[in-house]
C-alpha cells in the first residue's frame, strides 16, 4: 500500500503541471499569441499530441492502482506510436 500511495501522489503531482503545459500549448496553437508558421505548427501539434499521450499514461497508471477499470475514451492504446522528432515514432 505504501508504494501505491507514493505512485498515486506522484501521478497527482504530475497532472497539474501537465494540464498547465497543455493549456499553454493549446493557446499558442489556437493563435492567441500570434500567427504560427506552418513548420512551427507541425511541432506544436506533436507537442500537444505527446502531452495528451502522457496524460493518458498517467490515467492508466492511476487506474492500475485502483484495479481493473476502463481507459478514458480519448486515450489511445499504450502500443500506439508517439510522434517524436518529426516523423520518427516510438512506443511507450
JODA-V716705 format. One record per pair of residues at least 12 apart in sequence whose C-alpha atoms are under 10 Angstrom apart, sorted by the first residue. I is the first residue (numbers start at 1). J is the second residue. D is the distance in whole Angstrom. If there is no record, write none. Layout:
# JODA-V716705
i = (I:I)
j = (J:J)
d = (D:D)
This chain:
# JODA-V716705
i = (1:3:4:4:4:4:5:7:7:7:7:8:8:8:8:8:8:9:10:10:11:11:11:11:11:11:11:12:12:12:14:14:14:15:15:15:15:18:18:18:18:19:19:19:21:21:21:22:22:22:22:22:22:22:23:24:25:25:25:25:25:26:26:26:26:28:28:29:29:29:29:29:42:43:43:43:43:45:46:46:46:46:46:46:47:47:47:49:49:49:50:50:50:50:52:52:52:53:53:53:53:53:53:53:53:53:53:54:54:54:55:56:56:56:56:56:56:56:56:57:57:57:57:57:57:59:59:59:60:60:60:77:77:78:78:79:79:80)
j = (65:65:62:64:65:66:65:58:61:62:65:58:61:62:63:65:66:62:58:62:55:57:58:59:60:61:62:58:59:62:54:55:58:54:55:58:59:51:52:54:55:51:52:55:47:48:51:47:48:49:50:51:52:55:48:48:44:45:47:48:51:44:45:47:48:41:44:41:42:44:45:48:86:83:84:85:86:83:82:83:84:85:86:87:83:84:85:82:83:84:81:82:83:84:74:75:76:74:75:76:77:78:80:81:82:83:92:75:82:92:75:71:72:73:74:75:76:77:78:71:75:76:77:78:92:71:72:75:72:75:78:91:92:91:92:91:92:92)
d = (10:10:9:10:6:9:9:10:8:8:8:10:8:6:10:8:9:10:9:10:9:10:6:8:10:8:7:9:10:9:10:9:8:9:7:8:9:7:9:8:7:9:9:8:10:9:8:9:6:9:10:6:8:10:9:10:7:9:8:7:9:9:9:10:7:9:8:7:10:7:8:9:8:10:9:8:7:10:9:6:7:8:8:10:9:8:10:8:8:10:10:6:7:8:9:8:10:9:7:8:9:9:9:10:8:10:9:10:10:10:9:8:8:10:8:5:8:9:9:10:8:9:9:7:9:8:8:9:9:9:9:10:10:7:6:6:7:8)
